[in-house]
Amino acid sequence: SLASTAITCFTRGLDLRKGTEDVLCPANCPLWQFYVFGDGVYASLSSVCGAAIHSGVITNTGGAVRVQTLPGQENYPAVNANGIQSQVLSRWASSFSVTAGAKNTALEAVGRSVSTARPSTGKRPKKTVDKKAGNKDCKADIAFLIDGSYNIGQRRFNLQKNFIGKVAVMLGIGIEGPHVGVVQASEHPKIEFYLKNFTAAKEVLFAIKELGFRGGNSNTGKALKYTAQKFFSLENGARKGIPKIIVVFLDGWPSDDLEEAGIVAREFGVNVFIVSVAKPTTEELGMVQDIGFVDKAVCRNNGFFSYQMPTWFGTTKYVKPLVQKLCSHEQMLCSKTCYNSVNIGFLIDGSSSVGESNFRLVLEFVSNVAKAFEISDIGSKVAAVQFTYDQRTEFSFTDYITKDKVLSAIRNIRYMSGGTATGDAISFTTRNVFGPVKDGPNKNFLIVLTDGQSYDDVRGPAAAAQKAGITVFSVGVAWAPLDDLKDMASEPRESHTFFTREFTGLEQMAPDIIRGICRDFLDSKQ
């Protein structure tokens, strides 16, 4: 029989490569550090040994476990069993189940344990970590939003500082690893230090020790909104393509509303975690504006982004699980925003009725929409096709990967002049422009601009585009018939159809189109 693979306490289902694998769990894993999602069927993010103890297959003395890979589930319930509290998770791509492994394979494994599983971020292999570089497996830009209100008081404020100091050290701060900054929430938020100020754990620790207690109301909502908008600028040290995270520490309850701040943070691509400490006192409860504030503020209401500690005393055991969350790159669902994760194709009517000067106004509109997005090789992409009876790809999604180059390519589009075959043009664009990117990570949008009646059918080609996962906005000018525009637009048609009598009216439509793209993007992610 095959020997089992010895794994660590922190090896996850997704670290194992085979459909069925016999593994050997070590003894004395710390139960409170386990990440387990589900019951019986576990999300592949879960610790294998944690799931095995949770389901009763082994105890904490370790032992042989057989792991079976299963498809993903719509949701994983939270169940407390055998000393482990599993967590809720909605929708995950793959799962696994655990059963008792064969005894003889276990004995063999003791003799020659080979580990093929990648150790997860929880237990780092014993290699010397380059102190300056930091933990390269944990790339994140993190703001600790600490509670500096009268609610918490000076003594607990100091305990809070100790806790974030421990988290900062365990993260492995360094030039190529995580960077952190601190914002204090009180009457008015104050940025204590930025991401760029320190890149060594020692310096960060010293800066945290020096923080003074401000007092006042907690106004966490105000502070969260301020941090999402102001903290992560490139000049303040935020890095491109690295997850932005705000960890909000709350003693008791917020004194203001968090819902709007949560929406702003999601729009800015920030992953919000809430660490709530201590339950509210009876008099605090009377002042709470919204009991469900955690669900409204966090990045996703799936259990992953909220974290509870009963008190500020004895918090050491909560450090590692929080660090593991902050380093779970693939879980940062809010890093993708409508600004950095869309492909926008413009289909531009070049027929004779438009005319040269109006055609310039159309290109200006295209530029105004395009420049709102973060265009880069890892971000959003833009393409343009001009059509009459024929179609001409002006540039495809992969031709230009900086905003400046895209805007200059738009300015250089030459007016064709000719007839109007919009249906053909939609089919051409779906096939040739969106075809090559259809399996990519970005969400696809097509903006059709036309000033007249199409000579061919638009309904069939538009339906095919939508079936291929492209959201269609139709923008009509002058003589474009409303029926055609509605037939092309995605559902709900009212919010995807735009019309203006004059070409000069295009300018004020750009913000509505941008907002529409962001709304559709967020709806598709919920």
Backbone hydrogen bonds, N-H to C=O, Kabsch-Sander energy under -0.5 kcal/mol:
donor,donor_aa,acceptor,acceptor_aa,energy
4,S,105,T,-0.9
5,T,22,D,-2.4
6,A,4,S,-0.5
6,A,114,V,-1.1
7,I,24,L,-2.2
11,T,8,T,-1.0
13,G,46,S,-1.8
14,L,44,S,-2.3
15,D,12,R,-1.6
16,L,12,R,-0.5
16,L,13,G,-1.4
21,E,67,V,-2.4
23,V,21,E,-0.6
23,V,65,V,-3.2
24,L,5,T,-2.5
25,C,23,V,-0.5
25,C,63,G,-3.0
28,N,60,N,-3.1
31,L,29,C,-0.7
33,Q,30,P,-1.8
34,F,31,L,-1.6
36,V,34,F,-0.6
38,G,36,V,-0.5
38,G,77,P,-0.8
38,G,87,Q,-1.1
39,D,41,V,-1.0
41,V,39,D,-1.8
42,Y,40,G,-0.5
42,Y,96,F,-2.8
43,A,37,F,-2.1
44,S,94,S,-2.5
46,S,43,A,-2.7
47,S,35,Y,-2.9
48,V,11,T,-2.7
51,A,47,S,-2.3
52,A,48,V,-2.2
53,I,49,C,-2.2
54,H,50,G,-2.7
55,S,51,A,-2.5
56,G,53,I,-1.1
57,V,52,A,-1.9
58,I,52,A,-1.2
59,T,62,G,-0.5
62,G,59,T,-1.7
63,G,25,C,-1.8
65,V,23,V,-2.8
66,R,99,T,-3.1
67,V,21,E,-3.2
67,V,65,V,-0.6
68,Q,66,R,-0.5
68,Q,97,S,-2.4
69,T,19,G,-3.3
69,T,67,V,-0.5
70,L,95,S,-3.0
72,G,93,A,-1.1
73,Q,92,W,-0.5
76,Y,89,L,-2.9
79,V,77,P,-0.5
81,A,79,V,-0.7
81,A,84,I,-2.6
84,I,81,A,-2.2
86,S,79,V,-2.4
86,S,84,I,-0.8
87,Q,36,V,-3.2
89,L,76,Y,-1.7
91,R,74,E,-2.8
91,R,89,L,-0.5
92,W,73,Q,-1.5
95,S,70,L,-2.9
96,F,42,Y,-2.0
97,S,68,Q,-2.0
99,T,66,R,-2.1
101,G,64,A,-2.1
106,A,102,A,-1.2
107,L,103,K,-1.7
108,E,104,N,-2.2
109,A,105,T,-2.2
110,V,106,A,-1.5
111,G,107,L,-1.2
112,R,108,E,-1.5
113,S,110,V,-0.5
114,V,112,R,-0.6
116,T,114,V,-0.7
118,R,15,D,-0.6
123,K,120,S,-0.9
124,R,122,G,-0.6
127,K,125,P,-3.0
131,K,129,V,-0.8
134,G,130,D,-2.4
135,N,172,G,-2.9
136,K,134,G,-1.1
138,C,135,N,-1.8
140,A,138,C,-0.8
141,D,243,P,-2.8
142,I,140,A,-0.6
142,I,179,H,-2.9
143,A,245,I,-2.9
144,F,142,I,-0.5
144,F,181,G,-2.7
145,L,143,A,-0.7
145,L,247,V,-2.9
146,I,144,F,-0.9
146,I,183,V,-2.6
148,G,146,I,-0.6
148,G,185,A,-2.7
150,Y,216,G,-2.6
152,I,149,S,-0.9
153,G,149,S,-1.6
156,R,152,I,-0.7
157,F,153,G,-2.0
158,N,154,Q,-1.8
159,L,155,R,-1.5
160,Q,156,R,-2.5
161,K,157,F,-2.0
162,N,158,N,-2.1
163,F,159,L,-2.2
164,I,160,Q,-2.5
165,G,161,K,-2.1
166,K,162,N,-2.1
167,V,163,F,-2.3
168,A,164,I,-2.6
169,V,165,G,-2.1
170,M,166,K,-2.5
171,L,167,V,-2.0
172,G,168,A,-0.7
172,G,169,V,-0.9
173,I,168,A,-0.8
174,G,178,P,-1.3
175,I,132,K,-2.9
176,E,133,A,-1.6
177,G,133,A,-0.7
177,G,174,G,-0.8
179,H,140,A,-2.3
181,G,142,I,-2.0
182,V,193,F,-1.6
183,V,144,F,-2.7
184,Q,190,K,-3.0
185,A,146,I,-3.1
185,A,183,V,-0.5
186,S,184,Q,-0.6
187,E,215,G,-1.0
190,K,184,Q,-2.1
192,E,182,V,-2.2
192,E,190,K,-0.8
193,F,182,V,-1.6
196,K,236,N,-1.5
197,N,194,Y,-1.0
198,F,194,Y,-0.6
201,A,173,I,-0.6
204,V,200,A,-2.1
205,L,201,A,-2.9
206,F,202,K,-2.1
207,A,203,E,-2.6
208,I,204,V,-2.5
209,K,205,L,-2.3
210,E,206,F,-1.7
211,L,208,I,-1.4
215,G,148,G,-2.2
223,A,219,N,-2.1
224,L,220,T,-2.9
225,K,221,G,-2.4
226,Y,222,K,-2.2
227,T,223,A,-2.5
228,A,224,L,-2.6
229,Q,225,K,-2.0
230,K,226,Y,-2.8
231,F,227,T,-1.9
232,F,227,T,-0.6
233,S,230,K,-0.6
236,N,233,S,-0.7
237,G,234,L,-1.6
238,A,233,S,-2.1
242,I,239,R,-1.3
244,K,269,G,-0.6
245,I,141,D,-2.8
246,I,271,N,-2.4
247,V,143,A,-2.8
248,V,246,I,-0.7
248,V,273,F,-3.0
249,F,145,L,-2.9
249,F,247,V,-0.6
250,L,248,V,-0.5
250,L,275,V,-2.5
252,G,250,L,-0.8
252,G,277,V,-2.2
252,G,278,A,-0.6
253,W,251,D,-0.7
262,G,258,L,-2.3
263,I,259,E,-1.8
264,V,260,E,-2.5
265,A,261,A,-2.6
266,R,262,G,-2.1
267,E,263,I,-2.4
268,F,264,V,-2.1
269,G,266,R,-1.3
270,V,265,A,-2.9
271,N,244,K,-3.0
272,V,270,V,-0.7
273,F,246,I,-2.9
273,F,271,N,-0.5
274,I,305,F,-2.4
275,V,248,V,-3.5
275,V,273,F,-0.5
276,S,274,I,-0.7
276,S,307,Y,-2.4
277,V,250,L,-2.9
278,A,309,M,-1.8
285,L,281,T,-2.2
286,G,282,T,-1.2
287,M,283,E,-0.6
287,M,284,E,-1.6
288,V,284,E,-0.8
288,V,285,L,-0.9
293,F,290,D,-1.3
296,K,292,G,-1.2
297,A,293,F,-1.5
297,A,294,V,-0.6
298,V,294,V,-2.3
299,C,272,V,-2.0
302,N,300,R,-1.8
305,F,300,R,-0.6
307,Y,274,I,-2.4
309,M,276,S,-2.4
318,Y,315,T,-2.5
319,V,316,T,-1.7
320,K,316,T,-0.6
322,L,318,Y,-1.3
323,V,319,V,-2.4
324,Q,320,K,-2.8
325,K,321,P,-1.8
326,L,322,L,-2.5
327,C,323,V,-1.5
328,S,325,K,-1.8
329,H,327,C,-1.9
331,Q,328,S,-1.9
332,M,329,H,-1.6
333,L,331,Q,-2.5
335,S,332,M,-1.6
337,T,335,S,-0.5
341,S,337,T,-1.3
343,N,443,K,-2.8
344,I,381,K,-2.6
345,G,343,N,-0.6
345,G,445,F,-3.0
346,F,383,A,-2.5
347,L,345,G,-0.5
347,L,447,I,-2.9
348,I,346,F,-0.6
348,I,385,V,-3.3
349,D,449,L,-1.5
350,G,387,F,-3.1
352,S,418,G,-2.7
354,V,351,S,-1.7
355,G,351,S,-0.7
359,F,355,G,-2.2
360,R,356,E,-1.5
361,L,357,S,-1.2
362,V,358,N,-2.0
363,L,359,F,-2.2
364,E,360,R,-2.0
365,F,361,L,-2.0
366,V,362,V,-2.3
367,S,363,L,-2.4
368,N,364,E,-2.4
369,V,365,F,-2.0
370,A,366,V,-2.7
371,K,367,S,-2.7
372,A,369,V,-1.4
373,F,370,A,-1.8
374,E,339,Y,-2.4
375,I,373,F,-1.3
376,S,374,E,-0.5
376,S,380,S,-1.4
379,G,376,S,-0.7
380,S,374,E,-2.5
381,K,342,V,-2.1
383,A,344,I,-2.1
384,A,395,F,-2.3
385,V,346,F,-2.8
386,Q,392,R,-2.7
387,F,348,I,-2.5
388,T,390,D,-2.8
392,R,386,Q,-2.7
394,E,384,A,-1.9
394,E,392,R,-0.8
395,F,384,A,-1.6
399,D,396,S,-1.2
400,Y,396,S,-0.6
403,K,375,I,-0.6
406,V,402,T,-2.0
407,L,403,K,-2.8
408,S,404,D,-2.3
409,A,405,K,-2.3
410,I,406,V,-2.2
411,R,407,L,-2.1
412,N,408,S,-1.5
413,I,410,I,-1.6
417,S,350,G,-2.1
421,A,388,T,-2.2
425,A,421,A,-1.6
426,I,422,T,-2.2
427,S,423,G,-2.2
428,F,424,D,-2.6
429,T,425,A,-2.4
430,T,426,I,-2.7
431,R,427,S,-2.3
432,N,428,F,-3.1
433,V,429,T,-1.7
434,F,429,T,-2.3
435,G,430,T,-0.7
437,V,434,F,-1.1
438,K,434,F,-0.6
438,K,435,G,-1.4
440,G,437,V,-2.1
443,K,341,S,-2.4
444,N,469,G,-0.6
445,F,343,N,-2.8
446,L,471,T,-2.8
447,I,345,G,-3.0
448,V,446,L,-0.6
448,V,473,F,-2.7
449,L,347,L,-3.0
449,L,447,I,-0.6
450,T,448,V,-0.5
450,T,475,V,-2.1
455,Y,420,T,-2.8
462,A,458,V,-2.1
463,A,459,R,-2.3
464,A,460,G,-2.3
465,A,461,P,-2.1
466,Q,462,A,-2.3
467,K,463,A,-2.3
468,A,464,A,-1.4
469,G,466,Q,-1.7
470,I,465,A,-1.9
471,T,444,N,-2.5
471,T,469,G,-0.5
472,V,470,I,-0.5
473,F,446,L,-2.9
474,S,496,H,-2.7
475,V,448,V,-3.2
476,G,474,S,-0.5
476,G,498,F,-2.9
477,V,450,T,-2.0
478,A,500,T,-1.5
479,W,451,D,-1.3
480,A,477,V,-1.8
485,L,481,P,-2.0
486,K,482,L,-2.7
487,D,483,D,-2.4
488,M,484,D,-1.7
489,A,485,L,-1.6
490,S,472,V,-2.5
495,S,492,P,-0.8
496,H,493,R,-1.3
497,T,493,R,-0.7
497,T,494,E,-0.7
498,F,474,S,-2.7
500,T,476,G,-2.0
505,G,502,E,-1.5
506,L,503,F,-1.6
507,E,504,T,-0.7
509,M,506,L,-1.6
510,A,506,L,-0.9
510,A,507,E,-0.8
512,D,509,M,-0.6
513,I,509,M,-2.0
514,I,510,A,-2.4
515,R,511,P,-2.5
516,G,512,D,-2.3
517,I,513,I,-2.4
518,C,514,I,-2.2
519,R,515,R,-2.6
520,D,516,G,-2.6
521,F,517,I,-2.3
522,L,518,C,-2.5
523,D,519,R,-2.4
524,S,520,D,-2.0
525,K,521,F,-0.9
525,K,522,L,-0.7
526,Q,522,L,-1.2
